[in-house]
């Protein structure tokens, strides 16, 4: 039956295609111009200044979500959200800022450096390396996008941010359908303030957020369809479960949600007052499938004798000894760091069990310490620490509001716990809390470890606000900003986009694995005293540091020496800051790996010696560490650069 709320399939496809084009164009338009100073200012505000930018964004987003025509509302919302994400990316590039995980807006650093070079290893040698081995779903997908873009890191990051914007857009639209436009705006604020920190950064939090948010979106779709179309809701629920299982494989966090989802499935489709064992069994298989897929990708993209869980137990030990940091075990038991993979993790778990058994009060104190930090106004490790800006009044006001609305949302959910939607919120909350002993959030800045669970932190205050709005005077309740929309259809764009995205995440790494070179050319050798490096140079993956002249405007990849040095202090640590500060200009700086031994290196070279297109290079020169000592990894200063076929 066709009516204004349920258009024909042909009409839906046409609208979805148009929406996609509008989203791509509005997103891309922000990234193209460089000479517009106003755009640069706006971009920096979007990334770094929530105090000024957020209120304006919330107001115009509320206006867009409140439009009665749902198609016009979706288009207008897309025209706001997608440019907002590209502005946040542009803010990093326009100022070429250095943050903890990125140098001068583009060059990966620390863990981001490891993920990037590990993905390059898959692209060039056929297997993941370094830290990327821990997260094969993310490392493999990053390699897949790099393969599509010819190794251009800037374009790769732009694609990743677009995908993030898309899953956030679909999620906001679905929250609007479940609650109301005002609640959807609150939900979006939490989502954006969290992921903004990782926009343009090659960290696995991006994958956790993408999969976790997509999963949450389709859980809402399944619950919305449950009442009138129970059979239709089943595939949505199972698809959501698979996405969440993959999110926990990609970026482990609230893993206890998974067994609770199995019980939830049995409760949703129970018969005659009993749990449905049939649906519990099917959901169990889906949960297991997510981890099995991760294992298969891990096996296909890594060399033998590699353990994926090579950092397991560090955080739990810190909790077990009274609430200390993840590095505490290296202080108390430094010998574990010298053990081989597999044996090391086994030994750490033995130490944890012994510690808990002999001193259980320390573990309890550790839990209490964690809760004390999480539910506080601590600026780096509390549950809403990612909200912080430079304005303390704004910080405390917004975080207090989130805490208050979340508490109201929780109380309301308890009173209405028999409804599927509120029961689902309680399930996510319980799973989050029960996961904290296994993945201590207070040890990871800005809730990084719970990237896949950020929708929970957004839906709680959104639901609390929606509950409060029911007590407004009737005239206000009927206002479109507080009223749940009548449109109940499922966006074809959301379904198709998410299926394609999930397929790319699963198939992409295998594709790169089988298309990567089977062998590398034999290197010709270097003069005595020089290090030999074989590397692939990728245009779009380097920064050009210029001397300070009026004709050079900082905008990645070009950066003046003054701007380059200006934000280096934001990284860690003292020796690295000093080293990076003293890199001479003019020079080109780019990250890569030595294909001969898979060691991570930064290349510092004369730009005139580098090719204009993707090329395999043979380099002879000096590799040194941050102390200037000769090393096999660190900083490469070429003496000669030649091209290899």
N, C-alpha and C positions, 0 to 999 in steps of 0.2 A: 504494500500500500504506500502511495506517495503522498506526502504532505510537506509543509514547510520545515518540519523537524526531521523528516526522513526522506531526503531527496533521492532520486534515482541513482543507481550505481554509476551510470555514465556521468551524471552530473558530479558525483562525489570524486570520481577519478580526475575529472577536469579541474575541479577546485583544488584537489590535492597537488596536482601538477603545477598549477599556478602559484599555490602557496610555497612550494619548494623553490620555484624560480625567484619569487619575491624575496624569500629568505636568503638565498645565495647572493642575489644582487645587492641587497641592503647590507649584508655582512661584508661582501668584498669591496663595496664602494668606500668603506672607511679605510681600508688597507692600501689603497692605491695612491692618493695624493700625498705629497711630502712638503710642499711649499706653503701650505696653509697653516699659519702660526696658531690660529684659533683652534684648529683640529688637534694640534699637538697639546695645547693647554687642556682641552677637553679630555683627551686620551689619558693624560697624566692624572687628572681628577678622577676619572672612572676607575683607574687602577689603585690609586693611593689615598684618595680623600673621600671617605664615606660620608663625612659630616656635611659636605656641600652637595655631593652628587646624589646620595641616596634619597633624600626627601623629594627632590625633583623627579627622580626616576620612579619612586613609589607613586607619586601623584599621577603622572601621565600613564603609568601602567594600570593603575586603578581605573582611570577613565577609559582605557582601551578594553579592559576586561569587562566593564560594565555596559558596553554597547549591547543593545537588544538583538540586533542582527548578528547571529553567532559567526557567520562568515566574515563580516566586516570586522567583528571583534577579533577573530583569529588573525586576520591579515594585519590589523593595526598592532596587535600584540607582537607579531613577528617583526614588524617594522621597528619595534622598540627593543625587543630582547636581543635579536641577532646583532644589530649595530652596537649594543651595549657590550657584548662579549668581544667584538672586534676592537672596540675602543679600549677595553682593558688590555688586550694584546698589544694594541698600538701604543698604549702608555708605556709598556716595557721597551718597545722598539724605538719610539720617538725620542726618549731620553737616554736610551742605551744604558739603563740602570743595571747595577750589579746587586744581586740578592744572594741569599745563601746558596741557592742551587743554580745560579746562572751568572755569567760574567758579561757585562756590557750588553744585556738584553738578549743575547743569543747563545753564547758559548756555554754548554752545560758544565756544571761543577759538582763535586762531591758525588752523592748517590746518582744524581741526574747524569753526570759524566759516565758513571758505570753503566747505567741503563742504555745510554746512547752508544757507547763503544761496544757494549755487548750485542746490541742490535746490528751494528755495522759488521761485527764478526759473523753473524748469521747471514748477512747479505753477501759478504765477500768470501767466507770460508765454509759456510754451510752449517755452522753450529753457534749457539749462543755462548757468551763468555762472561766471566765476572759476576757482578751482582744481578745481571739480567737472567741468570740461570734460576734464581729464586722465584722469578715471576715470568714464566715462559709465555703466558697468555699476553702479557703486556709487551715484553721484549720482542716476541714474534710479531705482534700487530704493529709495533713501531717500525720494525724492519720491513714489514709489508708496505706501509705507507711510504717509507723511504724508497723502497723499490719502485713504487708507482711514480714518485716525484723525481726519480733519477738521483736520489741522495740529497736533494735540496732540503736542508733542515728548516729554513724559513717557511717554505710552502708546506712542508710536513706538519709543522706546528700550527699553521693556519688551518689546515684540515682537521687536526685534532681538536682545536678550539671550536670549530664549526660543529663537529659532532657533539661536543659537550653542550653547546648552545641549543642544539636541536633536542637532545634528550631533556634538557631543562625546560624548554618551551612546551613540549608535549606533557611533561609532568605538571607544569603550572596550569595548563588548560584542564587537565583531569582533576586537579584539586579544586579548581573553580566549579566544575560539575558536581563534585562531591560535597562541597561546602558553599562558598559564595566568593565573589570577586575580591572582597577585602581580605578574606582568609588566604586566598591564593597569593595576594601581594606579600603578606607576611611570610608565607612559605617560600616565595621566591627570594626574599631578602636573605633568609638563612642560607639558601642554596648558593646564591651568588657570592655572598661574603666568604663562604668557605672556599669555593672553587677558584675565586679570583686570585688567590695566592699561588695557584698551580697553573694558571693560564700561561702558556708559552714556556712551560718547564717540562722536561722529559722525565717526569716522576710517575710511578705506578699509581699514585693517588688518582690520576686522571682516569685510568681504567676502572678502578674501584668505584669512582663516582659515576661514570657512564653506565656501567652495568647495574650498580645499585639503584640509581635513579630510574633506569628503564624498567627494572624489576618492580619497583614501587608503583610506577605508573600503571603497569598492566595488572598488578594486584588490585588497584582501585577499579580498573575496568571490569575485572572478574567479579568483584563484590557488587558493583553497580548492576551488573547483568544477572546476578544470582537470583533475584526475586522473580523477575518476569521471564528470564531465559536461562534456567539453571543448566541446561545442557550446553548452551553456548559459552557459559562462564567457565566450564571445565578446561578447555584448551588454553584459555587465557591464564587461568590459575597455574596450570602445569608449566606453561611457557615462562611465567613470572618466577616460578620456583627454580627452573633451570637457570635463568638469568642470575638469580640471587646466589645459587650454588657456584656459578662461574665467578661471581663478584668476590666470593670468599676465597676462591682459589687464586684469583688475580691479586687481591689485596686483603688478606685475612683480617678479620675484626670481630664482628658480632656473630660468631659461628654457631652459638647456641640457638639462634633463631631457626636454624635448619631443622633440628628435631622437633621444635615447636610447630613449625609449618606442617610437619607430618601429622601431628595430633590435630592441628587446626583443620586440615583437609578431612580427616575422619569426622570431626565435629560438624563441619559445614554440610556434608552430604550424608549425615547420619540417618539411619532408618529405625523407626520404632524406639527412639530414645537411646540407642546404642551407637558407639562410634563405628563408622564404616571402615572395616578392615581392608576392603577392596581399594578404597581411595587412599588409605594410609600406605598400602603396599605400592601402589602406582607412584605416589609422591616420593616414597623412599627410593624407588628406582630412578626417578628424575633427579633427586638430590645426589645419588651416587653417580649418575651419568655426568653431572657437572665436574666432579672431581676426577672421574675416569677420563673425560676429555682432556682435562688439564694434564693428567699423567701421560696420555698418549702424545700430546704436543710436546711435553717435556722430553719424552723418550726420543721423539723424532728430531728434536732441534738441539740436543745436547750430546756431547761425546760420552763414552762409557765411563763408569766409575765416578759419576758426579751425583751428589746428594742435593736434592732441591731444598730440603729443610736444613740449610747449613747455618742458620742463625736462631734456631728454635731454643727456647728456654731462657734466654738472657733476661727478658722482661719479667718472666714469672719468678726467677730467682730474686730479683730486686724487690718484688712484692713479698716473697716468702721471708726475707730477712728484715721486714719491718717497714717497707715502703721506700726503698732506695731506688737508684736509677738502674737502667739496663746494663750499665758497664760495671756494676758492683761485683759481679762474679769474677771479672778479670782482676779485681783488686784482692778479693778473698781467695780465689783459686786461679792464680795466673797460669798454672800448668795446663789448664784446659785448652788454652789458645794454641798450644803446640801439638795437640792431638789431631789426627787426621779426621776428615769429614766422616760423619756417621758415628764413629766412636766418640767424637767430641760431644755430639748432641745426646748420645746415650749416657755419657758420663754426667753431663749437666742435669739431665732428668733424675739420675740417681742422687746427685747432690741435693736437688730440690726436695725429693721425697724424704731424704734423711733429715733435712733441715725442718720440714713441716712436721715430721714425726717426733723429732726431739724438742722442737720449740714451736708448738702450734700457736702460742700467743703472739709470736712475731708475725705469723701469717695474718692473724686477725687484726693486729695493729697495722699491718700493711694495707689491708682492705679499708680500714677506717681512715688511714692516711690518704688513700686514693680518693675516697668519697669526699673527704674534707677539701681536697684540691679541686676535684671536678665540679662540685657544687659551691663554687666560690667566685670571686671576681679576679682571680689570679690571671695575669695578662698573657700567659703562654700555654698553660696546661689545663685550664678550666674548660668546662663543657662548651662554653660559648666564647672561648678565647680568640677564635678567628674573627670575631666581630670587632675587636679593638681597633681604634684609630688614635689619632694624636689628641683628640678632644676628650678629656676625662668625663665631663658632664654628659656628653653624648654617649660615651661608653657605658657608664653606670646606668644611665636612663634606659638605653636600649636593652642591655642585658637584664636589668631588673624587670623590664616589661616581658622579656622572653621567659624568665623564670616564673613570673606570676601567671602568665597565660598558659605555660606548660603545666603548672600545678593545677590550674582550673581545668585544663584539658584532661589531665589524668583522673581527677575526681569525677568529672562528668563521664569519662569512659567506664569507670568502675560502676557507676550507677546504671549505666546502659550497656553493661557487659554482654548481654544476650544478643545484641545486634551485631551482625557480622563486621561492620565497619569499625565499631568501637572495640570489639573483641580483637580485631586485627591490630589496632593501635596498642592495646594492652600486650598482645603477643610480642610485638616489636620491642616494646619497652622492657618487658621481662627478659627477652632474649639478649637485649643490650646489657642489662644489669648483670645477668648471669655470665656474660662473656668477659666481664672486666677482670676476673682473676686470671684468665688465660691470655688476654691481650690488654695489659694495663695501659689505659689511655693517658694517665697522668705522666707517663714517661715519654710520650710522643707529642711534640708541640702542635698546637692548633688542631687537635683531634685527628691528626693524619691517619692513624691506624684505623679509624672508623669512617673512612671516606665513603664506603658503600652504605653507611647507615645515616648519612646526613639527612635524607628525607624524613627520618623519624624526628630528628631535632627540629625540622621545619614544620612537620604536620602537628606536633604537640601544641605549640603556641597558636598555630592556625586553627586547630580544633577548639582550643580554649577560647579564642576570640569569637569563633562561630557560635559557641555555646552562650557567651555573654550577649551576643547580638539578639538572641531569642527573647531576651528580657527587655529589649527596647520598646518604646511605645509603638503601637501597631502601625502608625503612619510612617515611622522610621523603618520598621521592619520590612515594609513593602518597597522601600527604596531599592533600586537595582543593585547598589553596592553591598547590601546585606541579604539579598534574596538569592536563593539557589536557582540557577537558570533552568529553564524547561527543556532545553536541548539535551538529549540523552544519547545521541548517536556516537559511534566509535569512529575516530578519524582513520580513514584508509591510509593517509600519509604516515600516521604514527605506527600502524601495524607493519606496513611495507618497509618503512625506514628501519625499524628495529630488527626485523627479520634479516634484511640485507646487512645491517651492521653486525648482528650476531654471527651471520655466516662468514663475513669477512674476518672477524676476530678468530673464528675457528679454522677457516680454510687458509687464510692469509699466511700464517707461519709455515704451514706445510708447503704452500706454493713457493715461497722464498727458499725453503730448504732444498727443494728439488731443482730450482732454477739457478741456484748459486753455483759459482765456479767449482769444478771438481778438484782443481789443483791450482796452485799459484806458480808463476814462472820462476825459473831458477835465477836468483840474483847474481849479478856479475861480480860482486865483491867491492870492498872499499879499501882505501889506503890504510896502512897500519896506524893505529891510534884513533881512528874514526869509527863511529857506530854506523851500522848498516840498517836501513829502514826501508821496507816496502809498504807503500800506503796508497790508498785510493783518494784522490782529491775530488771533493764535491763542491762545485760552485753553489753559493747560497748557504754555506755552512761555516762561514768565517767572518771575522770582523776586521776592518781596515783601520788601524790607528794612525791618524795623521797628526803632523805638527800643527800647532794652533795658528790657523790663518783665517782671515775673514771670509774666504770663498768656500770654506768647508762647514757644512751644517750637520750637526750630529743627528743621525737617523740610521739605525741599523740597516746595512752593515758598515756604514761610514761613521766614524766617531773621532772627535778631536781628543788630543792627549789630555787636555784639561778635564773634559767630561769623563774620559775613561778613568782617570785617577780619582775623580770626585766622589764616586760611590763605592770604590773598592773596599773601603772600611766596613761595608755591610757584610762582607763575607767572614768566614772563620779561616784561619786563625792568624796570630801575629806574624809567623814566618811566611805564610802564604801571602798575606796582605803586603808585606814588605817586598816580596819577590815580584808580585804582579804590578805593584806600583812602579817598579824600576825597569819594566820591559821598555826598551827603547822605541822611539817613533822616528820615521814612519816604518811600520811593519804590518804584516798580516798574521793574525792569530787564529788558529782553528784546531779543534779536537779530532783525534783519529786513533787508530790502533796500528801497531807494527804488525803487518800480516805474517811476518816471519816467526814471531813468538807471542802474538796476541796481547802485548803490553800496551797499556794506555799511555798516550803522549799528547802533549800540546805542541804544535808546530809554530815556531816564530820565524817567519821568512820574509824576504823581500818580495813584494807583490809582483814585481816585474818578472820574477822567475817562475811564477805559477801559471798554469794553463787557463784558458777561458772556459773549458768544458770538462766534464767528468773524465779523469785520466788516471791510469795507474802510474805511479811515480816511484823511481828508485832514488833514495836520498842517502848521502853520506854526510856525516856531521857529528856534532857533540850533543849527547843527551845528559842532562844534569837534573838533580833534585832541587828543592827550594833552598838548600844550603849551598848550592853551586858545586856539589860533589858529583863526579861521574856516576851515572846510573843507567839501568836499562829501561827506565820509565821516568816520566816527568816532562822535561821541556827540551825539545829538539831544535837546535840551531843548525840549519843545513850549510854545508860548504859547497856541495854540488847537488843539483836536482836534474834528473834525466827522465825521459818518458820511456815506458816499457809497453810493448804490445801485449 
